[in-house]
């Protein structure tokens, strides 16, 4: 599927699913979306060659606490789509998933976003504690 065609397709899916597109950049093939009722705020979607990257910053881990990282890795096992990752600084905890674009369909995108929504609803208390 051509990049521009894929960009339009992803945009249409997001609009059909009633996500607010806060920013879209066709040149950089990216979106920033939100739907606060589902815990989605400033989620970034980037269409790169052959993959769709989906990321949302969750919290900053201030003290480089090894036990927090261990708990996040353990929780990763329960997450169906996506995972907790750290940025280059090792402080920012991000939800991230990548989807192949060759046969990408709306259900895959919905599954990733729903996975994050479920994670936030089930694990928010722990994430708040981790960020303190």
Contact map, one row per residue, 1 for C-alpha under 8 A:
111011000000000000000000000000000000000000000000000000000000000000000000000000000000000000000000000011000000000000000000000000000000
111111000000000000000000000000000000000000000000000000000000000000000000000000000000000000000000000000000000000000000000000000000000
111111100000000000000000000010000000000000000010100000000000000000000000000000000000000000000000000000000000000000000000000000000000
011111110000000000000000010010000000000000000000000000000000000000000000000000000000000000000000000000000000000000000000000000000000
111111111000000000000000000000000000000000000000000000000000000000000000000000000000000000000000000000000000000000000000000000000000
111111111100000000000000000000000000000000000000000000000000000000000000000000000000000000000000000010000000000000000000000000000000
001111111110000000000000010010000000000000000010000000000000000000000000000000000000000000000000000000000000000000000000000000000000
000111111111000000000000000000000000000000000000000000000000000000000000000000000000000000000000000000000000000000000000000000000000
000011111111100000000000000000000000000000000000000000000000000000000000000000000000000000000000000000000000000000000000000000000000
000001111111110000000000000000000000000000000000000000000000000000000000000000000000000000000000000000000100000000000000000000000000
000000111111111000000000000000000000000000000000000000000000000000000000000000000000000000000000000000000000000000000000000000000000
000000011111111100000000000000000000000000000000000000000000000000000000000000000000000000000000000000000000000000000000000000000000
000000001111111110000000000000000000000000000000000000000000000000000000000000000000000000000000000000000100000000000000000000000000
000000000111111111111000000000000000000000000000000000000000000000000000000000000000000000000000000000000000000000000000000000000000
000000000011111111111000000000000000000000000000000000000000000000000000000000000000000000000000000000000000000000000000000000000000
000000000001111111100000000000000000000000000000000000000000000000000000000000000000000000000000000000000000000000000000000000000000
000000000000111111100000000000000000000000000000000000000000000000000000000000000000000000000000000000000000000000000000000000000000
000000000000011111110000000000000010000000000000000000000000000000000000000000000000000000000000000000000000000000000000000000000000
000000000000011111111000000000001110000000000000000000000000000000000000000000000000000000000000000000000000000000000000000000000000
000000000000011001111100000000001110000000000000000000000000000000000000000000000000000000000000000000000000000000000000000000000000
000000000000011000111111000000111100000000000000000000000000000000000000000000000000000000000000000000000000000000000000000000000000
000000000000000000011111000000111100000001000000000000000000000000000000000000000000000000000000000000000000000000000000000000000000
000000000000000000001111100000111000000000000000000000000000000000000000000000000000000000000000000000000000000000000000000000000000
000000000000000000001111110011110000000000000000000000000000000000000000000000000000000000000000000000000000000000000000000000000000
000000000000000000000011111111100000000000000000000000000000000000000000000000000000000000000000000000000000000000000000000000000000
000100100000000000000001111111000000000000000000000000000000000000000000000000000000000000000000000000000000000000000000000000000000
000000000000000000000000111111000000000000000000000000000000000000000000000000000000000000000000000000000000000000000000000000000000
000000000000000000000000111111000000000000000100000000000000000000000000000000000000000000000000000000000000000000000000000000000000
001100100000000000000001111111100000000000000111000000000000000000000000000000000000000000000000000000000000000000000000000000000000
000000000000000000000001111111110000000000011110000000000000000000000000000000000000000000000000000000000000000000000000000000000000
000000000000000000001111100011111000000000111100000000000000000000000000000000000000000000000000000000000000000000000000000000000000
000000000000000000001111000001111100000001111000000000000000000000000000000000000000000000000000000000000000000000000000000000000000
000000000000000000111110000000111110000111111000000000000000000000000000000000000000000000000000000000000000000000000000000000000000
000000000000000000111100000000011111000111100000000000000000000000000000000000000000000000000000000000000000000000000000000000000000
000000000000000001110000000000001111111110000000000000000000000000000000000000000000000000000000000000000000000000000000000000000000
000000000000000000000000000000000111111110000000000000000000000000000000000000000000000000000000000000000000000000000000000000000000
000000000000000000000000000000000011111100000000000000000000000000000000000000000000000000000000000000000000000000000000000000000000
000000000000000000000000000000000011111100000000000000000000000000000000000000000000000000000000000000000000000000001000000000000000
000000000000000000000000000000000011111110000000000000000000000000000000000000000000000000000000000000000000000000011001100000000000
000000000000000000000000000000001111111111100000000000010000000000000000000000000000000000000000000000000000000010011000000000000000
000000000000000000000000000000001111001111100000000000010000000000000000000000000000000000000000000000000000000000000000000000000000
000000000000000000000100000000011100000111110000000000011000000000000000000000000000000000000000000000000000000000000000000000000000
000000000000000000000000000000111100000111111000000001111000000000000000000000000000000000000000000000000000000000000000000000000000
000000000000000000000000000001111000000001111100000011110000000000000000000000000000000000000000000000000000000000000000000000000000
000000000000000000000000000001111000000000111110000111100000000000000000000000000000000000000000000000000000000000000000000000000000
000000000000000000000000000111100000000000011111000111000000000000000000000000000000000000000000000000000000000000000000000000000000
001000100000000000000000000011000000000000001111111110000000000000000000000000000000000000000000000000000000000000000000000000000000
000000000000000000000000000010000000000000000111111110000000000000000000000000000000000000000000000000000000000000000000000000000000
001000000000000000000000000000000000000000000011111000000000000000000000000000000000000000000000000000000000000000000000000000000000
000000000000000000000000000000000000000000000011111100000000000000000000000000000000000000000000000111000000000000000000000000000000
000000000000000000000000000000000000000000000011111110000000000000000000000000000000000000000000011111000000000000000000000000000000
000000000000000000000000000000000000000000001111011111000000000000000000000000000000000000000000011110000000000000000000000000000000
000000000000000000000000000000000000000000011111001111100000000000000000000000000000000000000001111000000000000000000000000000000000
000000000000000000000000000000000000000000111100000111110000000000000000000000000000000000000011110000000000000000000000000000000000
000000000000000000000000000000000000000000111000000011111000000000000000000000000000000000000111100000000000000000000000000000000000
000000000000000000000000000000000000000111110000000001111100000000000000000000000000000000000111000000000000000000000000000000000000
000000000000000000000000000000000000000001100000000000111110000000000000000000000000000000011110000000000000000000000000000000000000
000000000000000000000000000000000000000000000000000000011111000000000000000000000000000000011110000000000000000000000000000000100000
000000000000000000000000000000000000000000000000000000001111100000000000000000000000000000011100000000000000000000000000000000110010
000000000000000000000000000000000000000000000000000000000111110000000000000000000000000000111000000000000000000000000000000000000010
000000000000000000000000000000000000000000000000000000000011111110000000000000000000000000111000000000000000000000000000000000000111
000000000000000000000000000000000000000000000000000000000001111110000000000000000000000000100000000000000000000000000000000000000011
000000000000000000000000000000000000000000000000000000000000111110000000000000000000000000000000000000000000000000000000000000000000
000000000000000000000000000000000000000000000000000000000000111111000000000000000000000001100000000000000000000000000000000000000000
000000000000000000000000000000000000000000000000000000000000111111111000000000000000000000000000000000000000000000000000000000000000
000000000000000000000000000000000000000000000000000000000000000111111100000000000000000000000000000000000000000000000000000000000000
000000000000000000000000000000000000000000000000000000000000000011111110000000000000000000000000000000000000000000000000000000000000
000000000000000000000000000000000000000000000000000000000000000011111111000000000000000000000000000000000000000000000000000000000100
000000000000000000000000000000000000000000000000000000000000000011111111100000000000000000000000000000000000000000000000000000000000
000000000000000000000000000000000000000000000000000000000000000001111111110000000000000000000000000000000000000000000000000000000000
000000000000000000000000000000000000000000000000000000000000000000111111111000000000000000000000000000000000000000000000000000000000
000000000000000000000000000000000000000000000000000000000000000000011111111100000001000000000000000000000000000000000000000000000000
000000000000000000000000000000000000000000000000000000000000000000001111111110000001000000000000000000000000000000000000000000000000
000000000000000000000000000000000000000000000000000000000000000000000111111111000000000000000000000000000000000000000000000000000000
000000000000000000000000000000000000000000000000000000000000000000000011111111100000000000000000000000000000000000000000000000000000
000000000000000000000000000000000000000000000000000000000000000000000001111111100011000000000000000000000000000000000000000000000000
000000000000000000000000000000000000000000000000000000000000000000000000111111110000000000000000000000000000000000000000000000000000
000000000000000000000000000000000000000000000000000000000000000000000000011111110000000000000000000000000000000000000000000000000000
000000000000000000000000000000000000000000000000000000000000000000000000001111111110000000000000000000000000000000100010000000000000
000000000000000000000000000000000000000000000000000000000000000000000000000011111100000000000000000000000000000000100000000000000000
000000000000000000000000000000000000000000000000000000000000000000000000000000111110000000000000100000000000001100110000000000000000
000000000000000000000000000000000000000000000000000000000000000000000000000000111111000000000011110000000000000100110000000000000000
000000000000000000000000000000000000000000000000000000000000000000000000000100101111100000000011100000000000000000000000000000000000
000000000000000000000000000000000000000000000000000000000000000000000001100100000111110000001111000000000000000000000000000000000000
000000000000000000000000000000000000000000000000000000000000000000000000000000000011111000001111000000000000000000000000000000000000
000000000000000000000000000000000000000000000000000000000000000000000000000000000001111111111100000000000000000000000000000000000000
000000000000000000000000000000000000000000000000000000000000000000000000000000000000111111111100000000000000000000000000000000000000
000000000000000000000000000000000000000000000000000000000000000000000000000000000000011111100000000000000000000000000000000000000000
000000000000000000000000000000000000000000000000000000000000000000000000000000000000011111110000000000000000000000000000000000000000
000000000000000000000000000000000000000000000000000000000000000100000000000000000000011111111000000000000000000000000000000000000000
000000000000000000000000000000000000000000000000000000000001110100000000000000000000011111111000000000000000000000000000000000000000
000000000000000000000000000000000000000000000000000000001111100000000000000000000000011011111100000000000000000000000000000000000000
000000000000000000000000000000000000000000000000000000001111100000000000000000000001111001111110000000000000000000000000000000000000
000000000000000000000000000000000000000000000000000000111110000000000000000000000001111000011111000000000000000000000000000000000000
000000000000000000000000000000000000000000000000000001111100000000000000000000000111100000001111100000000000000000010000000000000000
000000000000000000000000000000000000000000000000000011110000000000000000000000000111100000000111110000000000000000000000000000000000
000000000000000000000000000000000000000000000000000011100000000000000000000000001110000000000011111000000000000100000000000000000000
000000000000000000000000000000000000000000000000001111000000000000000000000000000100000000000001111100000000000000000000000000000000
000000000000000000000000000000000000000000000000001110000000000000000000000000000000000000000000111110010001000000000000000000000000
000000000000000000000000000000000000000000000000011100000000000000000000000000000000000000000000011111110000000000000000000000000000
100001000000000000000000000000000000000000000000011100000000000000000000000000000000000000000000001111110000000000000000000000000000
100000000000000000000000000000000000000000000000011000000000000000000000000000000000000000000000000111110000000000000000000000000000
000000000000000000000000000000000000000000000000000000000000000000000000000000000000000000000000000111111000000000000000000000000000
000000000000000000000000000000000000000000000000000000000000000000000000000000000000000000000000001111111101000000000000000000000000
000000000000000000000000000000000000000000000000000000000000000000000000000000000000000000000000000000111111100000000000000000000000
000000000100100000000000000000000000000000000000000000000000000000000000000000000000000000000000000000011111110000000000000000000000
000000000000000000000000000000000000000000000000000000000000000000000000000000000000000000000000000000001111111000000000000000000000
000000000000000000000000000000000000000000000000000000000000000000000000000000000000000000000000001000011111111100000000000000000000
000000000000000000000000000000000000000000000000000000000000000000000000000000000000000000000000000000001111111110000000000000000000
000000000000000000000000000000000000000000000000000000000000000000000000000000000000000000000000000000000111111111000000000000000000
000000000000000000000000000000000000000000000000000000000000000000000000000000001000000000000000000000000011111111100000000000000000
000000000000000000000000000000000000000000000000000000000000000000000000000000001100000000000000100000000001111111110000000000000000
000000000000000000000000000000000000000100000000000000000000000000000000000000000000000000000000000000000000111111111000000000000000
000000000000000000000000000000000000000000000000000000000000000000000000000000000000000000000000000000000000011111111100000000000000
000000000000000000000000000000000000000000000000000000000000000000000000000000111100000000000000000000000000001111111110000000000000
000000000000000000000000000000000000001100000000000000000000000000000000000000001100000000000010000000000000000111111111000000000000
000000000000000000000000000000000000011100000000000000000000000000000000000000000000000000000000000000000000000011111111100000000000
000000000000000000000000000000000000000000000000000000000000000000000000000000000000000000000000000000000000000001111111110000000000
000000000000000000000000000000000000000000000000000000000000000000000000000000100000000000000000000000000000000000111111111100000000
000000000000000000000000000000000000001000000000000000000000000000000000000000000000000000000000000000000000000000011111111100000000
000000000000000000000000000000000000001000000000000000000000000000000000000000000000000000000000000000000000000000001111111100000000
000000000000000000000000000000000000000000000000000000000000000000000000000000000000000000000000000000000000000000000111111110000000
000000000000000000000000000000000000000000000000000000000000000000000000000000000000000000000000000000000000000000000011111111100000
000000000000000000000000000000000000000000000000000000000000000000000000000000000000000000000000000000000000000000000011111111110000
000000000000000000000000000000000000000000000000000000000000000000000000000000000000000000000000000000000000000000000000011111111000
000000000000000000000000000000000000000000000000000000000000000000000000000000000000000000000000000000000000000000000000001111111100
000000000000000000000000000000000000000000000000000000000110000000000000000000000000000000000000000000000000000000000000001111111110
000000000000000000000000000000000000000000000000000000000010000000000000000000000000000000000000000000000000000000000000000111111111
000000000000000000000000000000000000000000000000000000000000000000000000000000000000000000000000000000000000000000000000000011111111
000000000000000000000000000000000000000000000000000000000000100000010000000000000000000000000000000000000000000000000000000001111111
000000000000000000000000000000000000000000000000000000000011110000000000000000000000000000000000000000000000000000000000000000111111
000000000000000000000000000000000000000000000000000000000000110000000000000000000000000000000000000000000000000000000000000000011111
